[in-house]
Amino acid sequence: MKRANTRSVRAGSVTIGGGAPIVVQSMCATRTQDIEATAAQARMLHEAGAGLVRIAVDSARDVECLAKVREMVPEANLVVDLQENYRLVTQVAPHVNKVRYNPGHLYHHEKTKPARDKVAFIAQEAARHDCALRIGVNCGSVDPAMQEKFEGADPPELRGVSAMVESALQHCAFLDDLGFTRYVVSLKDSDPRKVIEGNTRFAEARPDVPLHLGVTEAGLLPDGVIKTRIAFEQLLSRGIGNTLRVSLTLPFADKWKEVEAGNQIIADIEAGRFRSVPVFQDHGLNIISCPSCSRVENEAFVDLAFAVKEMSAYAKPYDITIAVMGCRVNGPGETDDADLGLWCAPNFVNLKKGEVELGAFPYDTVLDRLKLELDAIIEQKKPAAV
């Protein structure tokens, strides 16, 4: 397989880039404070072939539990995502091999402080504790200033790609100026076209930086693997991509299937077995759902995602997107571009039509209201009677 000549970035026992084998990643779906379950899942993912295993940490109590998981699974290379509070890096860095931060989320923390200063704080702690970093940019959560600057820069089908790429380049410059080069970048979206375009543009601008590939909220099997394969086949075959994750909505016990899918896609590309078409065909019903991870605030989210897929099957001929999100981190913003969006709180589901909130509904009744809204959209899309 053709490989780009990037720098090498070490993360624990694995090397990302520099000609090293592609590293497959996954994420624990268990609650971090359930130490036994999280340790068991981290071990399971590691044994399935995950070179890096991500764990969610959002509180001081999560940090305490992370430390215990680290002790119980020393063989796994652990990653933590700084979503809620970038200052948690001081507490998590001693226990992990890699830290990911999202420039969009960083923007909203301590808004009066320059972004470069916040990045410097993260980089300092990463260097002190022998951690690699990932600059993780998502189309759905680019900071508002960058979004405004590049509004209208892309055709409709690639909306947000320019802002995503420029955000990544800006943060690379921050780290380069600080003398911190042990980092990788990811540019993700739920649309494979945007993933392909964003990573292609970035690789042209910064061929030295290793890239982590992923299609966010890829969804349920088999559609989630199909969407991901489309992006990975077209990027990896060009030498773009050094580590990857297949983000699937799965029962917690089946998270190892993300690793299996990732390794299968890599093996197929290496053997010249391609299944995608040159252009992503997105006509018809499109269900987006986030991977079942430890930020899911009610495990009923997974069952709901499957129920939405089953209920909406009759809408397959129509160009409609339904997004099902499992937590408050990705839910509010990343459902905005869907025709209908559900983001799941602990005891209720928030239902949206585009950016308009329709209300909060119990888990056992939201499907009925969703169907009413879906039927209304279908009626609007039906051709007028002659």
JOVEN-V293296 format. One record per residue. N is the residue number from 1. RES is the residue in three letters. PHI is phi as a letter, one per 20 degrees, with the letter a starting at -180 (none if undefined). Layout:
# JOVEN-V293296
n,res,phi
N,RES,PHI
N,RES,PHI
This chain:
# JOVEN-V293296
n,res,phi
1,MET,none
2,LYS,f
3,ARG,c
4,ALA,f
5,ASN,e
6,THR,e
7,ARG,f
8,SER,e
9,VAL,c
10,ARG,e
11,ALA,c
12,GLY,m
13,SER,e
14,VAL,d
15,THR,d
16,ILE,d
17,GLY,n
18,GLY,m
19,GLY,n
20,ALA,f
21,PRO,g
22,ILE,f
23,VAL,e
24,VAL,e
25,GLN,d
26,SER,b
27,MET,c
28,CYS,f
29,ALA,e
30,THR,f
31,ARG,f
32,THR,g
33,GLN,f
34,ASP,e
35,ILE,f
36,GLU,f
37,ALA,f
38,THR,f
39,ALA,f
40,ALA,f
41,GLN,f
42,ALA,f
43,ARG,f
44,MET,f
45,LEU,f
46,HIS,f
47,GLU,f
48,ALA,f
49,GLY,o
50,ALA,f
51,GLY,f
52,LEU,c
53,VAL,c
54,ARG,e
55,ILE,c
56,ALA,e
57,VAL,c
58,ASP,c
59,SER,b
60,ALA,f
61,ARG,f
62,ASP,f
63,VAL,f
64,GLU,g
65,CYS,f
66,LEU,g
67,ALA,f
68,LYS,f
69,VAL,f
70,ARG,g
71,GLU,f
72,MET,f
73,VAL,c
74,PRO,f
75,GLU,f
76,ALA,e
77,ASN,e
78,LEU,e
79,VAL,c
80,VAL,c
81,ASP,d
82,LEU,e
83,GLN,e
84,GLU,e
85,ASN,b
86,TYR,f
87,ARG,f
88,LEU,f
89,VAL,g
90,THR,f
91,GLN,e
92,VAL,e
93,ALA,g
94,PRO,f
95,HIS,d
96,VAL,c
97,ASN,d
98,LYS,b
99,VAL,c
100,ARG,d
101,TYR,c
102,ASN,d
103,PRO,g
104,GLY,f
105,HIS,f
106,LEU,f
107,TYR,g
108,HIS,e
109,HIS,e
110,GLU,l
111,LYS,g
112,THR,f
113,LYS,e
114,PRO,g
115,ALA,g
116,ARG,f
117,ASP,f
118,LYS,f
119,VAL,f
120,ALA,f
121,PHE,f
122,ILE,f
123,ALA,f
124,GLN,f
125,GLU,f
126,ALA,f
127,ALA,f
128,ARG,f
129,HIS,d
130,ASP,m
131,CYS,d
132,ALA,e
133,LEU,c
134,ARG,c
135,ILE,e
136,GLY,d
137,VAL,d
138,ASN,d
139,CYS,g
140,GLY,f
141,SER,c
142,VAL,f
143,ASP,f
144,PRO,g
145,ALA,f
146,MET,f
147,GLN,f
148,GLU,f
149,LYS,f
150,PHE,d
151,GLU,f
152,GLY,n
153,ALA,f
154,ASP,d
155,PRO,f
156,PRO,g
157,GLU,f
158,LEU,c
159,ARG,g
160,GLY,n
161,VAL,f
162,SER,f
163,ALA,f
164,MET,f
165,VAL,f
166,GLU,f
167,SER,f
168,ALA,f
169,LEU,f
170,GLN,f
171,HIS,f
172,CYS,f
173,ALA,f
174,PHE,g
175,LEU,f
176,ASP,f
177,ASP,f
178,LEU,e
179,GLY,m
180,PHE,d
181,THR,d
182,ARG,e
183,TYR,b
184,VAL,c
185,VAL,c
186,SER,c
187,LEU,c
188,LYS,c
189,ASP,b
190,SER,e
191,ASP,e
192,PRO,g
193,ARG,f
194,LYS,f
195,VAL,f
196,ILE,f
197,GLU,f
198,GLY,f
199,ASN,f
200,THR,f
201,ARG,f
202,PHE,f
203,ALA,f
204,GLU,f
205,ALA,f
206,ARG,c
207,PRO,f
208,ASP,e
209,VAL,e
210,PRO,f
211,LEU,d
212,HIS,e
213,LEU,e
214,GLY,a
215,VAL,d
216,THR,f
217,GLU,l
218,ALA,g
219,GLY,o
220,LEU,e
221,LEU,f
222,PRO,e
223,ASP,g
224,GLY,f
225,VAL,f
226,ILE,f
227,LYS,g
228,THR,f
229,ARG,f
230,ILE,g
231,ALA,f
232,PHE,f
233,GLU,f
234,GLN,f
235,LEU,e
236,LEU,f
237,SER,f
238,ARG,e
239,GLY,n
240,ILE,d
241,GLY,p
242,ASN,c
243,THR,b
244,LEU,b
245,ARG,b
246,VAL,e
247,SER,e
248,LEU,c
249,THR,e
250,LEU,c
251,PRO,g
252,PHE,g
253,ALA,f
254,ASP,d
255,LYS,f
256,TRP,g
257,LYS,f
258,GLU,f
259,VAL,f
260,GLU,g
261,ALA,f
262,GLY,f
263,ASN,f
264,GLN,f
265,ILE,f
266,ILE,f
267,ALA,f
268,ASP,f
269,ILE,f
270,GLU,f
271,ALA,e
272,GLY,m
273,ARG,e
274,PHE,d
275,ARG,c
276,SER,e
277,VAL,d
278,PRO,g
279,VAL,c
280,PHE,f
281,GLN,e
282,ASP,d
283,HIS,f
284,GLY,n
285,LEU,f
286,ASN,c
287,ILE,d
288,ILE,d
289,SER,b
290,CYS,f
291,PRO,f
292,SER,f
293,CYS,c
294,SER,f
295,ARG,e
296,VAL,f
297,GLU,e
298,ASN,b
299,GLU,f
300,ALA,f
301,PHE,g
302,VAL,f
303,ASP,f
304,LEU,f
305,ALA,g
306,PHE,f
307,ALA,f
308,VAL,f
309,LYS,f
310,GLU,f
311,MET,f
312,SER,e
313,ALA,g
314,TYR,f
315,ALA,e
316,LYS,g
317,PRO,f
318,TYR,d
319,ASP,f
320,ILE,c
321,THR,d
322,ILE,d
323,ALA,d
324,VAL,c
325,MET,d
326,GLY,e
327,CYS,b
328,ARG,f
329,VAL,f
330,ASN,e
331,GLY,g
332,PRO,f
333,GLY,e
334,GLU,e
335,THR,d
336,ASP,f
337,ASP,e
338,ALA,e
339,ASP,f
340,LEU,c
341,GLY,c
342,LEU,c
343,TRP,c
344,CYS,e
345,ALA,e
346,PRO,g
347,ASN,c
348,PHE,b
349,VAL,c
350,ASN,e
351,LEU,d
352,LYS,c
353,LYS,d
354,GLY,m
355,GLU,e
356,VAL,e
357,GLU,e
358,LEU,e
359,GLY,p
360,ALA,d
361,PHE,c
362,PRO,f
363,TYR,g
364,ASP,e
365,THR,c
366,VAL,f
367,LEU,f
368,ASP,f
369,ARG,f
370,LEU,g
371,LYS,f
372,LEU,f
373,GLU,f
374,LEU,f
375,ASP,f
376,ALA,f
377,ILE,f
378,ILE,f
379,GLU,g
380,GLN,f
381,LYS,e
382,LYS,f
383,PRO,f
384,ALA,f
385,ALA,f
386,VAL,e
